[in-house]
Amino acid sequence: MPDHWTLPDPLAQLMPMSDASNNGAAASGNLVSPAYDSGCLTDVMPSISGLGANRLPIDLNSGPRVLLVLDGLGWDQLQQWSHLMPTVAAFSGGPITTVAPSTTATALTSLTTSLPPSQHGLVGYRMMVDGSVFNCLRWSTAELGDCRTTVPPSLLQPFDPFMGESIPLVTKAEFRRSGFSEAHLRGGRLVGYRTIALLVHETARLVREGEPVVYAYYDGVDKVAHEYGLRSEYEAELRFTDRLVSALLEALPTGTQVIITADHGQVDCEPSLVEVHRDVADLIDGFSGEARFRWLHCSPERVDSVRQAAEEHHGDISWVRSRDEILDEGWFGRGMTRDVMDRLGEVALLPFTNTGFLDPDDTGPFELIGRHGSLTSAEMYVPCVTATA
């Protein structure tokens, strides 16, 4: 494997959007690579903080700025349901890409550190750490449970978020002591909220008190999509989120610029996941990742056999790549160390249809319907749009 690899031409990232009538369907055949350094989540903080060139599809004014992160609101979904979000739809701007995988733990860390996953090291929702599958959001393993002391967040993700600046972070109060918060938000001044009214109130208060940049986070769109899919409940949440944005604009001092982005989009994957074919399962040692970016782990001498079997049985519904191919194609960015590389599997399955791959150990309190992680348009493009109060 070469020490450095060439990233895809940024112009090649601008692939067609998925059809607006397809209920959040994945765009079969169009793999969207992250546009690092040319319109990606990694460009957001340097641009809005004024510490880097503006590579975003928005103009920045000289007033205070609020970055509102709407977890799970993809660009394709915003276009499809723009009639339910008239306030946000009236913002100016356009799409940027998230990172790979298109998943919260990886994407939010790239947003706050301005680094590609190859460098910050949180390379998936579930990744291999010291021989165990480590859940980055829960900061735990099945064997050890809570790993905040055994796997210190500042060692697993050693880079300072927000370019070393201490900015106020308006996010859910229960996130204050989580390992993932320490990994991707440390150094910021966390202002916790327990109701949506307080998200608006605290954000506006901080701007009135003279903060030049405020980071605010809301996860309602993502939570509803996961549990209910992209259906009537999701539409109700989009309407509510638009009212949240409207309330925020009304509460902020005149001249405050609100910038909205997200960590990933969504794909509706009901009714069920696909089991990895027996011919593939017999060759591997286990799984990590998530349903729409499923890593297969195997011994080095079996990589070619696993890749071939996976292509034969699942190539009609997913992209199949070896780890080396993914690194050569630059999905995770430049500069990956051997330690971070060892957190990946050997072969990856990324569905481009509306499904995912089952791992019996990848469980939660309910079965997810809306999912993300793959590199389809529906998951990879996120909004970068702005309006001024």
C-alpha positions, 0 to 999 in steps of 0.5 A, a space after each residue: 500500500 502506498 504511503 500517500 494516495 490520490 483523492 478523487 477529483 472534487 469535481 467528480 463528487 457532483 453526481 446526480 441527486 436521488 429522485 425526489 419521489 423515492 421516499 429517501 431511496 439510495 441512488 443505485 450505482 452512484 458512489 459519492 466520495 467525500 470532497 475533502 478540502 473542497 466542500 466537506 464537513 471538514 471545511 465548516 469550522 475553518 470557514 466559519 471561524 475565520 481561521 481558514 479559507 471559505 470552501 463552503 457554498 455560502 457567503 459569510 458576513 461579519 456578524 456573530 455566527 451560529 452553527 446549527 447541526 441538524 443530525 440526520 438531515 441530508 440534502 436529498 431529504 431537504 430537497 424532497 421535503 422542502 415544502 415541509 421546511 419552508 424556513 430552511 428551504 429559503 436559506 441560501 447555499 447548497 450541498 457539501 459532502 459528509 465523510 466516510 462512513 456517513 455516520 454520526 460518530 465519524 462525521 461529528 468528529 470530522 466536523 469539530 476537529 476539521 480532520 478526515 477520519 484517517 487522522 482523528 481515528 474514529 473511523 466508524 460507529 463500531 470499530 476494532 480496538 484492542 481486539 474488541 468491537 468498540 462502540 464509539 457513541 456508547 464508548 463501550 465494548 460488550 466485554 468491558 461495558 463503559 470504557 471511559 477509563 480503560 479507553 480514554 477519549 483523549 487518547 483514542 481521539 487525540 486532536 483538539 476540537 474547534 481548532 483549539 478554540 473554546 467556543 460555547 456548545 449548546 447540546 443535550 444536557 445528558 451528553 455532558 459526561 459521555 465518552 464520545 462528547 469528551 472525544 469530539 467536544 472537549 475544550 468547548 464550554 458545554 451549555 446543556 439543554 433539556 427542552 427545545 425551548 432552552 436550545 433556542 433560549 441559550 443559543 440566543 443568550 450566548 450571542 447577546 452576551 457577545 460570543 462570536 461563534 456558537 455551536 448548537 446541536 439537535 438530534 430530533 430528525 435523526 432519532 425519528 428517522 431511525 425509529 419510524 423511517 422516512 414516513 408520516 412521523 418523519 414528516 411531522 418531525 421535519 415540520 417541527 424542526 422548521 419551526 425550531 429554526 424559525 424560532 431561533 431566527 426570531 430569538 437571535 439578535 439582528 445581524 446574527 448569521 445562522 448556518 445549518 449543516 448535518 452529519 449525514 442523510 438517511 435511507 429507509 431500510 424497512 422491512 429487514 436486513 440481509 444476512 451475509 451469505 453462508 459462503 462469506 460467513 464461513 470465511 470470516 472471523 466476525 463483523 464490525 461497522 454498521 448495517 450500511 457500512 459492514 466490515 468483515 474481519 478475516 485473516 490476511 490470507 483470506 482477504 481475496 477469497 472473502 472479497 470474491 465471495 462477497 462480490 459474487 453473493 452481494 455485489 448486486 445490492 452493494 459495493 464491495 471493497 477491500 480495506 486496501 482499495 478503500 484506502 487507495 480510493 481515499 475514502 477516509 482521507 490522507 495520513 492514516 497511521 497503522 494504529 488507526 488502520 487496525 481499527 478497520 476490517 479487511 473487506 467492506 459491504 456498502 449497500 447502494 439499495 435500501 437495505 443493510 447487512 445483519 450483525 447479531 451483535 449490533 443491537 439497540 433498544 429498537 430495530 432501526 428503520 432509517 439508516 445511514 453509513 454508505 456512500 450513496 447520494 441520500 447519505 453523503 450530501 448534507 446541507 450547508 445553508 445560511 440566513 441572517 436574523 
